[in-house]
Amino acid sequence: MITYRFAEENDIPVILSLVRALASYEHMEDAVVATTELYHEWLFEKKIARVLLAMDGENAVGFALFFYNFSTWLGRAGIYLEDLFVLEEYRGQGIGKTLLKSLAKIAVSEGCGRLEWACLDWNEPSIEFYRAQGAVSMDEWTTYRLTGDALTSFAAEED
């Protein structure tokens, strides 16, 4: 029987393991530079994000990592789902749907205006799953990102 619970500090190695499995699925293993120390700081000291775990007994088999954002147009917070992942051997059992629905319930109960996330455009199984839940793609929006040297250089520029 699959159960769901919020991650605790002693779950940090498990979270990192699931993140690495997600990176492998997305063919981006080299992009993971997170450490247990960083997760401790950002998830449990600064409490900037939360993790919901799907558990098969004592084994974590999936997770949803999310944080709150704010919509100036709605005038209220929303939930941003950074990652949703279920181990391959557990897919098709409704675990991903339950994780996503749990976030929707949190959003509704807390008065949030929306639940949103990004999905790689080649990930057809996930796209189909999200559409089946009633989600719509925001094709008119393009995501931009500053990271690494570009972020550091930009921040250091004189005004």
Backbone as CSV, one residue per row, in Angstrom:
resi,resn,N_x,N_y,N_z,CA_x,CA_y,CA_z,C_x,C_y,C_z
1,MET,0.838,-1.185,0.000,0.000,0.000,0.000,0.884,1.249,0.000
2,ILE,0.602,2.162,-0.878,1.361,3.408,-0.986,0.784,4.422,-0.005
3,THR,1.679,5.061,0.753,1.284,6.132,1.659,2.023,7.402,1.251
4,TYR,1.564,8.520,1.761,2.129,9.813,1.393,2.405,10.600,2.660
5,ARG,3.556,11.281,2.669,3.913,12.101,3.823,4.909,13.173,3.394
6,PHE,4.976,14.221,4.197,5.975,15.254,3.936,7.347,14.764,4.381
7,ALA,8.353,15.150,3.634,9.726,14.759,3.936,10.195,15.417,5.224
8,GLU,11.073,14.705,5.896,11.726,15.205,7.097,13.226,15.255,6.834
9,GLU,13.961,15.875,7.737,15.403,16.053,7.530,16.127,14.739,7.247
10,ASN,15.733,13.665,7.907,16.437,12.394,7.688,16.129,11.789,6.315
11,ASP,15.221,12.404,5.558,14.892,11.940,4.204,15.777,12.578,3.126
12,ILE,16.668,13.457,3.509,17.467,14.182,2.519,18.198,13.243,1.550
13,PRO,18.876,12.192,2.002,19.538,11.300,1.037,18.549,10.647,0.061
14,VAL,17.364,10.331,0.537,16.335,9.734,-0.316,15.862,10.740,-1.359
15,ILE,15.654,11.981,-0.944,15.232,13.023,-1.878,16.285,13.178,-2.965
16,LEU,17.539,13.266,-2.563,18.621,13.427,-3.531,18.688,12.230,-4.484
17,SER,18.462,11.056,-3.975,18.447,9.857,-4.819,17.318,9.921,-5.848
18,LEU,16.144,10.350,-5.428,15.018,10.481,-6.364,15.277,11.576,-7.393
19,VAL,15.898,12.664,-6.969,16.239,13.739,-7.905,17.226,13.230,-8.949
20,ARG,18.185,12.436,-8.528,19.149,11.864,-9.481,18.456,10.899,-10.442
21,ALA,17.476,10.143,-9.949,16.712,9.252,-10.834,15.915,10.061,-11.840
22,LEU,15.343,11.170,-11.411,14.632,12.064,-12.336,15.590,12.619,-13.380
23,ALA,16.755,13.066,-12.946,17.746,13.604,-13.881,18.155,12.555,-14.900
24,SER,18.292,11.326,-14.480,18.623,10.242,-15.397,17.512,10.050,-16.423
25,TYR,16.263,10.069,-15.965,15.108,9.945,-16.866,15.106,11.064,-17.907
26,GLU,15.496,12.257,-17.486,15.506,13.418,-18.380,16.826,13.577,-19.127
27,HIS,17.740,12.613,-18.994,19.051,12.641,-19.653,19.840,13.891,-19.266
28,MET,19.788,14.242,-17.978,20.452,15.442,-17.485,21.240,15.162,-16.204
29,GLU,21.816,13.981,-16.109,22.525,13.592,-14.895,23.592,14.603,-14.484
30,ASP,24.291,15.174,-15.457,25.386,16.098,-15.151,24.895,17.427,-14.584
31,ALA,23.616,17.698,-14.706,23.070,18.966,-14.220,22.846,18.977,-12.712
32,VAL,22.823,17.819,-12.082,22.565,17.757,-10.638,23.852,18.064,-9.880
33,VAL,23.869,19.224,-9.249,25.006,19.617,-8.420,24.575,19.757,-6.962
34,ALA,23.320,19.498,-6.673,22.797,19.588,-5.309,23.511,18.585,-4.406
35,THR,23.610,18.956,-3.149,24.231,18.093,-2.139,23.269,17.946,-0.963
36,THR,23.557,16.996,-0.104,22.728,16.853,1.089,22.808,18.120,1.955
37,GLU,23.962,18.764,1.976,24.112,19.998,2.753,23.233,21.114,2.201
38,LEU,23.195,21.235,0.874,22.340,22.266,0.265,20.870,21.979,0.525
39,TYR,20.464,20.734,0.406,19.068,20.388,0.689,18.722,20.670,2.145
40,HIS,19.650,20.365,3.039,19.405,20.651,4.451,19.175,22.144,4.644
41,GLU,20.051,22.954,4.075,19.952,24.405,4.232,18.655,24.956,3.640
42,TRP,18.367,24.604,2.389,17.259,25.236,1.681,15.895,24.636,1.985
43,LEU,15.850,23.333,2.241,14.564,22.697,2.527,14.185,22.757,4.006
44,PHE,15.166,22.639,4.890,14.833,22.495,6.302,15.284,23.646,7.186
45,GLU,16.297,24.402,6.789,16.661,25.591,7.551,15.902,26.807,7.033
46,LYS,16.038,27.083,5.740,15.365,28.246,5.146,13.903,27.955,4.800
47,LYS,13.560,26.685,4.704,12.187,26.236,4.415,11.615,26.914,3.161
48,ILE,12.426,26.933,2.117,12.039,27.594,0.877,11.167,26.705,-0.009
49,ALA,11.209,25.407,0.231,10.414,24.462,-0.548,10.041,23.290,0.348
50,ARG,9.071,22.509,-0.120,8.625,21.325,0.621,8.616,20.128,-0.314
51,VAL,8.716,18.949,0.280,8.734,17.715,-0.504,7.672,16.781,0.053
52,LEU,6.830,16.298,-0.831,5.852,15.275,-0.489,6.370,13.964,-1.061
53,LEU,6.471,12.946,-0.215,7.002,11.649,-0.621,5.886,10.618,-0.757
54,ALA,6.018,9.761,-1.754,5.168,8.577,-1.896,5.990,7.413,-1.381
55,MET,5.421,6.666,-0.435,6.167,5.615,0.249,5.518,4.253,0.024
56,ASP,6.345,3.268,-0.310,5.927,1.868,-0.321,6.619,1.241,0.877
57,GLY,5.908,1.175,1.986,6.536,0.762,3.231,7.546,1.803,3.666
58,GLU,8.795,1.394,3.794,9.875,2.307,4.176,10.606,2.890,2.973
59,ASN,10.203,2.518,1.772,10.902,2.945,0.557,10.172,4.073,-0.152
60,ALA,10.894,5.167,-0.408,10.334,6.276,-1.174,10.323,5.889,-2.646
61,VAL,9.174,6.008,-3.282,9.032,5.599,-4.684,8.642,6.754,-5.597
62,GLY,8.428,7.917,-5.027,8.086,9.091,-5.816,8.101,10.325,-4.939
63,PHE,8.089,11.485,-5.586,8.086,12.729,-4.821,7.524,13.874,-5.649
64,ALA,7.087,14.882,-4.923,6.705,16.167,-5.510,7.404,17.233,-4.682
65,LEU,8.231,18.046,-5.333,8.905,19.153,-4.662,8.234,20.436,-5.138
66,PHE,7.791,21.268,-4.192,7.055,22.472,-4.568,7.401,23.641,-3.655
67,PHE,7.041,24.824,-4.118,7.208,26.035,-3.326,6.112,27.014,-3.712
68,TYR,5.996,28.071,-2.939,4.971,29.075,-3.202,5.551,30.194,-4.064
69,ASN,4.727,30.663,-4.981,5.059,31.847,-5.756,3.938,32.858,-5.541
70,PHE,3.942,33.942,-6.267,2.911,34.960,-6.083,2.488,35.507,-7.431
71,SER,1.194,35.620,-7.631,0.652,36.198,-8.854,0.202,37.626,-8.581
72,THR,0.845,38.576,-9.237,0.428,39.968,-9.082,-0.967,40.183,-9.674
73,TRP,-1.306,39.455,-10.706,-2.615,39.610,-11.325,-3.724,39.044,-10.458
74,LEU,-3.475,37.906,-9.814,-4.487,37.307,-8.951,-4.470,37.901,-7.543
75,GLY,-3.335,38.488,-7.172,-3.208,39.063,-5.838,-3.126,38.027,-4.740
76,ARG,-2.638,36.858,-5.089,-2.523,35.782,-4.113,-1.413,34.823,-4.515
77,ALA,-1.060,33.972,-3.567,-0.007,32.993,-3.810,-0.510,31.875,-4.710
78,GLY,0.450,31.185,-5.275,0.197,29.963,-6.024,1.223,28.936,-5.597
79,ILE,1.044,27.734,-6.071,2.031,26.686,-5.815,2.731,26.380,-7.122
80,TYR,4.053,26.355,-7.078,4.841,25.966,-8.235,5.431,24.582,-7.959
81,LEU,5.079,23.646,-8.797,5.597,22.281,-8.710,6.907,22.233,-9.484
82,GLU,8.003,22.138,-8.765,9.317,22.093,-9.413,9.572,20.734,-10.042
83,ASP,9.269,19.672,-9.300,9.497,18.321,-9.816,8.442,17.370,-9.306
84,LEU,7.986,16.507,-10.199,7.101,15.394,-9.879,7.714,14.173,-10.537
85,PHE,7.966,13.127,-9.741,8.644,11.963,-10.285,8.220,10.719,-9.530
86,VAL,8.026,9.638,-10.289,7.719,8.325,-9.731,8.673,7.325,-10.374
87,LEU,9.267,6.480,-9.553,10.163,5.455,-10.085,9.436,4.629,-11.146
88,GLU,10.177,4.235,-12.180,9.579,3.566,-13.337,8.728,2.359,-12.965
89,GLU,9.219,1.542,-12.051,8.485,0.320,-11.707,7.192,0.593,-10.936
90,TYR,6.970,1.843,-10.520,5.750,2.206,-9.794,4.795,3.058,-10.629
91,ARG,5.171,3.367,-11.851,4.308,4.189,-12.703,3.065,3.403,-13.106
92,GLY,2.007,4.141,-13.385,0.760,3.524,-13.809,-0.124,3.061,-12.660
93,GLN,0.262,3.386,-11.433,-0.510,2.980,-10.259,-1.270,4.142,-9.621
94,GLY,-1.220,5.315,-10.251,-1.925,6.477,-9.713,-1.124,7.287,-8.707
95,ILE,0.146,6.962,-8.533,0.974,7.660,-7.546,1.205,9.109,-7.966
96,GLY,1.575,9.318,-9.216,1.777,10.682,-9.698,0.508,11.507,-9.591
97,LYS,-0.610,10.910,-9.933,-1.892,11.612,-9.835,-2.201,11.980,-8.390
98,THR,-1.937,11.078,-7.458,-2.191,11.363,-6.052,-1.275,12.473,-5.545
99,LEU,-0.005,12.454,-5.945,0.902,13.533,-5.561,0.402,14.874,-6.096
100,LEU,0.028,14.913,-7.378,-0.458,16.147,-7.992,-1.761,16.601,-7.338
101,LYS,-2.663,15.660,-7.100,-3.930,15.998,-6.456,-3.706,16.512,-5.036
102,SER,-2.729,15.960,-4.337,-2.415,16.447,-2.992,-2.003,17.911,-3.033
103,LEU,-1.217,18.279,-4.038,-0.816,19.685,-4.168,-2.012,20.557,-4.518
104,ALA,-2.898,20.055,-5.363,-4.112,20.802,-5.704,-4.953,21.039,-4.451
105,LYS,-5.058,20.026,-3.611,-5.827,20.165,-2.370,-5.186,21.191,-1.444
106,ILE,-3.871,21.184,-1.356,-3.165,22.185,-0.542,-3.454,23.576,-1.095
107,ALA,-3.341,23.729,-2.417,-3.588,25.029,-3.048,-4.995,25.529,-2.747
108,VAL,-5.977,24.668,-2.900,-7.368,25.070,-2.657,-7.586,25.395,-1.182
109,SER,-7.097,24.543,-0.300,-7.335,24.762,1.135,-6.642,26.021,1.649
110,GLU,-5.533,26.414,1.003,-4.806,27.605,1.443,-5.200,28.849,0.660
111,GLY,-6.170,28.722,-0.241,-6.644,29.879,-1.000,-5.719,30.318,-2.117
112,CYS,-4.835,29.437,-2.555,-3.922,29.780,-3.644,-4.703,29.935,-4.952
113,GLY,-4.185,30.764,-5.828,-4.866,31.042,-7.087,-4.561,30.069,-8.205
114,ARG,-3.462,29.323,-8.075,-3.114,28.388,-9.144,-2.049,27.403,-8.697
115,LEU,-1.967,26.357,-9.480,-0.926,25.339,-9.364,-0.308,25.241,-10.741
116,GLU,0.980,25.447,-10.830,1.619,25.427,-12.144,2.968,24.742,-12.093
117,TRP,3.457,24.382,-13.288,4.722,23.677,-13.420,5.161,23.755,-14.872
118,ALA,6.370,23.308,-15.121,6.906,23.214,-16.483,7.127,21.739,-16.805
119,CYS,7.091,21.440,-18.091,7.320,20.064,-18.540,8.146,20.127,-19.817
120,LEU,9.136,19.267,-19.913,9.953,19.208,-21.126,9.071,18.866,-22.317
121,ASP,9.296,19.553,-23.438,8.399,19.392,-24.591,8.480,18.015,-25.245
122,TRP,9.515,17.239,-24.968,9.624,15.900,-25.548,8.979,14.823,-24.672
123,ASN,8.567,15.196,-23.480,8.077,14.220,-22.506,6.578,13.953,-22.709
124,GLU,6.260,13.264,-23.788,4.865,13.004,-24.160,4.072,12.260,-23.088
125,PRO,4.634,11.247,-22.412,3.838,10.584,-21.371,3.383,11.557,-20.276
126,SER,4.277,12.451,-19.865,3.910,13.421,-18.834,2.915,14.439,-19.368
127,ILE,3.124,14.904,-20.589,2.197,15.866,-21.194,0.791,15.273,-21.262
128,GLU,0.686,14.044,-21.711,-0.618,13.375,-21.777,-1.230,13.244,-20.389
129,PHE,-0.426,12.878,-19.409,-0.898,12.756,-18.029,-1.446,14.091,-17.527
130,TYR,-0.685,15.171,-17.718,-1.119,16.480,-17.235,-2.403,16.924,-17.923
131,ARG,-2.486,16.726,-19.224,-3.708,17.108,-19.949,-4.908,16.299,-19.466
132,ALA,-4.686,15.036,-19.141,-5.780,14.196,-18.645,-6.314,14.706,-17.309
133,GLN,-5.495,15.458,-16.577,-5.942,16.018,-15.296,-6.626,17.372,-15.489
134,GLY,-6.674,17.857,-16.724,-7.304,19.145,-17.003,-6.332,20.303,-17.118
135,ALA,-5.034,20.036,-17.047,-4.037,21.100,-17.167,-3.935,21.562,-18.617
136,VAL,-3.623,22.825,-18.796,-3.427,23.382,-20.140,-2.016,23.946,-20.231
137,SER,-1.425,23.824,-21.410,-0.083,24.369,-21.606,-0.183,25.874,-21.822
138,MET,0.835,26.567,-21.388,0.904,28.023,-21.515,1.829,28.355,-22.687
139,ASP,1.401,27.967,-23.889,2.254,28.071,-25.071,2.660,29.498,-25.407
140,GLU,1.895,30.473,-24.963,2.228,31.862,-25.284,3.315,32.428,-24.366
141,TRP,3.741,31.662,-23.362,4.774,32.106,-22.439,6.066,31.340,-22.713
142,THR,7.187,32.036,-22.632,8.497,31.416,-22.767,9.249,31.595,-21.460
143,THR,9.814,30.535,-20.959,10.583,30.591,-19.721,12.008,31.055,-20.038
144,TYR,12.504,31.981,-19.224,13.880,32.443,-19.344,14.609,32.121,-18.057
145,ARG,15.924,31.951,-18.172,16.695,31.569,-16.994,18.086,32.176,-17.063
146,LEU,18.527,32.705,-15.938,19.924,33.083,-15.736,20.487,32.111,-14.715
147,THR,21.636,31.541,-15.021,22.257,30.600,-14.096,23.772,30.631,-14.299
148,GLY,24.497,30.088,-13.349,25.951,29.973,-13.485,26.644,31.289,-13.735
149,ASP,27.577,31.284,-14.692,28.375,32.477,-14.996,27.528,33.638,-15.477
150,ALA,26.491,33.356,-16.257,25.623,34.431,-16.746,24.942,35.150,-15.583
151,LEU,24.468,34.411,-14.604,23.830,35.005,-13.428,24.837,35.818,-12.633
152,THR,26.000,35.248,-12.385,27.024,35.933,-11.599,27.497,37.205,-12.294
153,SER,27.723,37.139,-13.592,28.173,38.297,-14.356,27.132,39.406,-14.352
154,PHE,25.897,39.023,-14.576,24.818,40.016,-14.618,24.669,40.715,-13.266
155,ALA,24.721,39.931,-12.214,24.585,40.508,-10.858,25.740,41.448,-10.534
156,ALA,26.916,41.189,-11.106,28.097,42.001,-10.796,28.197,43.264,-11.643
157,GLU,27.385,43.375,-12.688,27.449,44.560,-13.565,27.130,45.822,-12.775
158,GLU,27.865,46.883,-13.095,27.588,48.186,-12.510,26.333,48.767,-13.156
159,ASP,25.529,49.438,-12.347,24.303,50.070,-12.883,24.623,51.320,-13.643
